[in-house]
Amino acid sequence: MNEVDALIKDKLVPMRKRVIEGLVQKHPHILGMIDMYLTGKNNKIGMRVTENGSTVGEYTFHLSGLQISDVECGVLSSELHHPLGIIKPYAIIEKNILEEVLNDEQILINELFTATRKYLPNITIKFQ
């Protein structure tokens, strides 16, 4: 496992779980409905991590509701199931921005929309 794989598996996935749990405590009804809708749909989200524009890692996050149930390293695949079909978005993020996000866990829990506005310009969304 390389440095970026460890960053994803050992830091990003547990942090995302804590952020989701914090948001569920603050907004149990809304996130409960979203979780129930997403459960059992075999959704996957892909992410490519780059450093100075070069790919240093590709990941597929398997979702169980709102939570990540598994991570595949070296595979970029995504499928979000919705009533009109399947879309296949994946995110591209620079490693240094990912590290900044990981250091802002409390802001993500307390001020999700502020944090989203801060980091979204640094994340590219593409479709397979």
C-alpha atoms as an extended CHARMM CRD file, in Angstrom:
* protein
*
       128  EXT
         1         1  MET       CA              0.0000000000        0.0000000000        0.0000000000  PROA      1               0.0000000000
         2         2  ASN       CA              1.4900000000        3.3450000000       -1.0330000000  PROA      2               0.0000000000
         3         3  GLU       CA              1.2050000000        6.6900000000        0.7590000000  PROA      3               0.0000000000
         4         4  VAL       CA             -1.9220000000        7.8060000000       -1.1090000000  PROA      4               0.0000000000
         5         5  ASP       CA             -3.6550000000        4.4420000000       -0.5560000000  PROA      5               0.0000000000
         6         6  ALA       CA             -2.9750000000        4.8050000000        3.1790000000  PROA      6               0.0000000000
         7         7  LEU       CA             -4.2780000000        8.3740000000        3.1020000000  PROA      7               0.0000000000
         8         8  ILE       CA             -7.5280000000        7.1750000000        1.5260000000  PROA      8               0.0000000000
         9         9  LYS       CA             -8.0800000000        4.0110000000        3.5660000000  PROA      9               0.0000000000
        10        10  ASP       CA             -6.7080000000        5.1030000000        6.9430000000  PROA      10              0.0000000000
        11        11  LYS       CA             -7.7340000000        8.7520000000        7.0050000000  PROA      11              0.0000000000
        12        12  LEU       CA            -10.3750000000        9.6880000000        4.4170000000  PROA      12              0.0000000000
        13        13  VAL       CA            -12.7600000000        6.7520000000        4.9160000000  PROA      13              0.0000000000
        14        14  PRO       CA            -12.8340000000        6.9780000000        8.7570000000  PROA      14              0.0000000000
        15        15  MET       CA            -13.1160000000       10.7800000000        8.6140000000  PROA      15              0.0000000000
        16        16  ARG       CA            -16.0230000000       10.5730000000        6.1590000000  PROA      16              0.0000000000
        17        17  LYS       CA            -17.7570000000        8.1290000000        8.5020000000  PROA      17              0.0000000000
        18        18  ARG       CA            -17.3640000000       10.5450000000       11.4360000000  PROA      18              0.0000000000
        19        19  VAL       CA            -18.5920000000       13.4780000000        9.3310000000  PROA      19              0.0000000000
        20        20  ILE       CA            -21.6750000000       11.5380000000        8.1730000000  PROA      20              0.0000000000
        21        21  GLU       CA            -22.4080000000       10.4410000000       11.7580000000  PROA      21              0.0000000000
        22        22  GLY       CA            -22.1070000000       14.0520000000       12.9400000000  PROA      22              0.0000000000
        23        23  LEU       CA            -24.4350000000       15.2530000000       10.1980000000  PROA      23              0.0000000000
        24        24  VAL       CA            -26.9470000000       12.4910000000       10.9630000000  PROA      24              0.0000000000
        25        25  GLN       CA            -27.0390000000       13.6820000000       14.5870000000  PROA      25              0.0000000000
        26        26  LYS       CA            -27.7130000000       17.2520000000       13.4390000000  PROA      26              0.0000000000
        27        27  HSD       CA            -30.2240000000       16.3540000000       10.6990000000  PROA      27              0.0000000000
        28        28  PRO       CA            -31.5820000000       12.8720000000       11.4740000000  PROA      28              0.0000000000
        29        29  HSD       CA            -34.7600000000       13.0450000000        9.4010000000  PROA      29              0.0000000000
        30        30  ILE       CA            -33.2650000000       14.3140000000        6.1430000000  PROA      30              0.0000000000
        31        31  LEU       CA            -30.1620000000       12.1490000000        6.1990000000  PROA      31              0.0000000000
        32        32  GLY       CA            -32.1750000000        9.1670000000        7.4180000000  PROA      32              0.0000000000
        33        33  MET       CA            -34.3960000000        9.4120000000        4.3420000000  PROA      33              0.0000000000
        34        34  ILE       CA            -31.3920000000        9.7980000000        2.0240000000  PROA      34              0.0000000000
        35        35  ASP       CA            -29.6740000000        6.8160000000        3.6510000000  PROA      35              0.0000000000
        36        36  MET       CA            -32.7930000000        4.6840000000        3.2840000000  PROA      36              0.0000000000
        37        37  TYR       CA            -33.1240000000        5.6760000000       -0.3950000000  PROA      37              0.0000000000
        38        38  LEU       CA            -29.4690000000        4.8350000000       -1.1540000000  PROA      38              0.0000000000
        39        39  THR       CA            -29.3290000000        1.5520000000        0.7760000000  PROA      39              0.0000000000
        40        40  GLY       CA            -29.2550000000       -1.5530000000       -1.4050000000  PROA      40              0.0000000000
        41        41  LYS       CA            -28.5760000000        0.2380000000       -4.6930000000  PROA      41              0.0000000000
        42        42  ASN       CA            -24.9370000000       -0.9130000000       -5.1270000000  PROA      42              0.0000000000
        43        43  ASN       CA            -23.7220000000        2.6350000000       -5.7110000000  PROA      43              0.0000000000
        44        44  LYS       CA            -20.0460000000        3.2980000000       -6.3550000000  PROA      44              0.0000000000
        45        45  ILE       CA            -18.1420000000        6.5630000000       -6.5560000000  PROA      45              0.0000000000
        46        46  GLY       CA            -14.7530000000        6.9190000000       -8.2290000000  PROA      46              0.0000000000
        47        47  MET       CA            -11.9220000000        9.2530000000       -7.2930000000  PROA      47              0.0000000000
        48        48  ARG       CA             -8.6130000000       10.0130000000       -8.9900000000  PROA      48              0.0000000000
        49        49  VAL       CA             -5.8930000000       11.6110000000       -6.8690000000  PROA      49              0.0000000000
        50        50  THR       CA             -3.2690000000       13.6310000000       -8.7160000000  PROA      50              0.0000000000
        51        51  GLU       CA             -0.0240000000       15.3170000000       -7.7800000000  PROA      51              0.0000000000
        52        52  ASN       CA              1.1380000000       18.1620000000      -10.0280000000  PROA      52              0.0000000000
        53        53  GLY       CA             -1.3570000000       16.9250000000      -12.6290000000  PROA      53              0.0000000000
        54        54  SER       CA             -0.0820000000       13.3220000000      -12.7060000000  PROA      54              0.0000000000
        55        55  THR       CA             -2.2670000000       10.4840000000      -11.4360000000  PROA      55              0.0000000000
        56        56  VAL       CA             -0.9510000000        8.9640000000       -8.2010000000  PROA      56              0.0000000000
        57        57  GLY       CA             -4.0010000000        6.8750000000       -7.2950000000  PROA      57              0.0000000000
        58        58  GLU       CA             -7.4290000000        5.7710000000       -8.4660000000  PROA      58              0.0000000000
        59        59  TYR       CA            -10.1440000000        4.5300000000       -6.1300000000  PROA      59              0.0000000000
        60        60  THR       CA            -13.6330000000        3.1110000000       -6.1820000000  PROA      60              0.0000000000
        61        61  PHE       CA            -15.7490000000        3.6420000000       -3.0770000000  PROA      61              0.0000000000
        62        62  HSD       CA            -18.5750000000        1.1230000000       -2.6640000000  PROA      62              0.0000000000
        63        63  LEU       CA            -21.4680000000        2.6670000000       -0.7790000000  PROA      63              0.0000000000
        64        64  SER       CA            -23.9190000000        1.1180000000        1.6080000000  PROA      64              0.0000000000
        65        65  GLY       CA            -26.4150000000        3.9060000000        2.0510000000  PROA      65              0.0000000000
        66        66  LEU       CA            -24.4080000000        6.9940000000        2.9840000000  PROA      66              0.0000000000
        67        67  GLN       CA            -21.4520000000        5.0080000000        4.3360000000  PROA      67              0.0000000000
        68        68  ILE       CA            -18.4770000000        3.5630000000        2.4700000000  PROA      68              0.0000000000
        69        69  SER       CA            -18.5290000000       -0.2330000000        2.7430000000  PROA      69              0.0000000000
        70        70  ASP       CA            -15.3800000000       -0.9800000000        0.7130000000  PROA      70              0.0000000000
        71        71  VAL       CA            -12.5600000000        0.7380000000       -1.1650000000  PROA      71              0.0000000000
        72        72  GLU       CA            -10.8610000000       -0.6550000000       -4.2680000000  PROA      72              0.0000000000
        73        73  CYS       CA             -7.3980000000        0.7720000000       -4.8880000000  PROA      73              0.0000000000
        74        74  GLY       CA             -6.1560000000        1.0300000000       -8.4650000000  PROA      74              0.0000000000
        75        75  VAL       CA             -9.6700000000        0.8880000000       -9.9400000000  PROA      75              0.0000000000
        76        76  LEU       CA            -11.6540000000        3.9050000000      -11.1400000000  PROA      76              0.0000000000
        77        77  SER       CA            -15.2930000000        2.9270000000      -11.4500000000  PROA      77              0.0000000000
        78        78  SER       CA            -18.5120000000        4.6380000000      -10.5090000000  PROA      78              0.0000000000
        79        79  GLU       CA            -22.2350000000        3.9750000000      -10.7580000000  PROA      79              0.0000000000
        80        80  LEU       CA            -24.9300000000        6.0450000000       -9.1410000000  PROA      80              0.0000000000
        81        81  HSD       CA            -28.3470000000        4.4540000000       -9.5990000000  PROA      81              0.0000000000
        82        82  HSD       CA            -31.3780000000        6.7150000000       -9.8170000000  PROA      82              0.0000000000
        83        83  PRO       CA            -34.8930000000        6.3590000000      -11.2620000000  PROA      83              0.0000000000
        84        84  LEU       CA            -33.8500000000        7.4520000000      -14.7680000000  PROA      84              0.0000000000
        85        85  GLY       CA            -30.8310000000        5.1620000000      -15.0510000000  PROA      85              0.0000000000
        86        86  ILE       CA            -27.1830000000        5.1170000000      -14.0570000000  PROA      86              0.0000000000
        87        87  ILE       CA            -24.7230000000        7.9980000000      -14.0870000000  PROA      87              0.0000000000
        88        88  LYS       CA            -20.9910000000        7.4700000000      -13.6920000000  PROA      88              0.0000000000
        89        89  PRO       CA            -19.3480000000       10.5200000000      -12.1070000000  PROA      89              0.0000000000
        90        90  TYR       CA            -15.8920000000       10.5180000000      -10.5890000000  PROA      90              0.0000000000
        91        91  ALA       CA            -13.8970000000       13.2080000000       -8.8150000000  PROA      91              0.0000000000
        92        92  ILE       CA            -10.3730000000       14.3720000000       -9.5290000000  PROA      92              0.0000000000
        93        93  ILE       CA             -8.5420000000       16.0090000000       -6.6250000000  PROA      93              0.0000000000
        94        94  GLU       CA             -4.9490000000       17.0640000000       -6.0220000000  PROA      94              0.0000000000
        95        95  LYS       CA             -3.2520000000       15.2870000000       -3.1250000000  PROA      95              0.0000000000
        96        96  ASN       CA             -2.4640000000       18.5490000000       -1.3000000000  PROA      96              0.0000000000
        97        97  ILE       CA             -6.1520000000       19.5830000000       -1.4370000000  PROA      97              0.0000000000
        98        98  LEU       CA             -7.1570000000       16.1490000000       -0.1190000000  PROA      98              0.0000000000
        99        99  GLU       CA             -4.7460000000       16.6290000000        2.7850000000  PROA      99              0.0000000000
       100       100  GLU       CA             -6.3070000000       20.0480000000        3.5100000000  PROA      100             0.0000000000
       101       101  VAL       CA             -9.7820000000       18.4850000000        3.5220000000  PROA      101             0.0000000000
       102       102  LEU       CA             -8.5990000000       15.8390000000        5.9800000000  PROA      102             0.0000000000
       103       103  ASN       CA             -7.3650000000       18.5780000000        8.3200000000  PROA      103             0.0000000000
       104       104  ASP       CA            -10.7520000000       20.3590000000        8.2610000000  PROA      104             0.0000000000
       105       105  GLU       CA            -12.8900000000       17.5750000000        9.7210000000  PROA      105             0.0000000000
       106       106  GLN       CA            -14.5940000000       19.7440000000       12.3390000000  PROA      106             0.0000000000
       107       107  ILE       CA            -15.4880000000       22.3910000000        9.7550000000  PROA      107             0.0000000000
       108       108  LEU       CA            -17.0540000000       19.6740000000        7.5840000000  PROA      108             0.0000000000
       109       109  ILE       CA            -19.2010000000       18.5560000000       10.5210000000  PROA      109             0.0000000000
       110       110  ASN       CA            -20.1710000000       22.0320000000       11.7530000000  PROA      110             0.0000000000
       111       111  GLU       CA            -20.2990000000       24.0140000000        8.5010000000  PROA      111             0.0000000000
       112       112  LEU       CA            -20.6970000000       21.5450000000        5.6270000000  PROA      112             0.0000000000
       113       113  PHE       CA            -21.8340000000       24.1020000000        3.0580000000  PROA      113             0.0000000000
       114       114  THR       CA            -19.0380000000       26.5470000000        3.9210000000  PROA      114             0.0000000000
       115       115  ALA       CA            -16.4630000000       23.7660000000        3.6060000000  PROA      115             0.0000000000
       116       116  THR       CA            -18.0340000000       22.5950000000        0.3510000000  PROA      116             0.0000000000
       117       117  ARG       CA            -17.7830000000       26.1080000000       -1.1080000000  PROA      117             0.0000000000
       118       118  LYS       CA            -14.1600000000       26.2600000000        0.0180000000  PROA      118             0.0000000000
       119       119  TYR       CA            -13.0520000000       22.9830000000       -1.6000000000  PROA      119             0.0000000000
       120       120  LEU       CA            -15.4050000000       22.4630000000       -4.5400000000  PROA      120             0.0000000000
       121       121  PRO       CA            -13.4720000000       24.8100000000       -6.8820000000  PROA      121             0.0000000000
       122       122  ASN       CA            -10.4570000000       22.4990000000       -6.4310000000  PROA      122             0.0000000000
       123       123  ILE       CA            -12.3260000000       19.3030000000       -7.3430000000  PROA      123             0.0000000000
       124       124  THR       CA            -13.1090000000       18.3320000000      -10.9240000000  PROA      124             0.0000000000
       125       125  ILE       CA            -16.1290000000       16.1210000000      -11.6040000000  PROA      125             0.0000000000
       126       126  LYS       CA            -16.0180000000       14.0450000000      -14.7950000000  PROA      126             0.0000000000
       127       127  PHE       CA            -18.1620000000       11.2550000000      -16.1730000000  PROA      127             0.0000000000
       128       128  GLN       CA            -17.0580000000        7.8860000000      -17.5110000000  PROA      128             0.0000000000
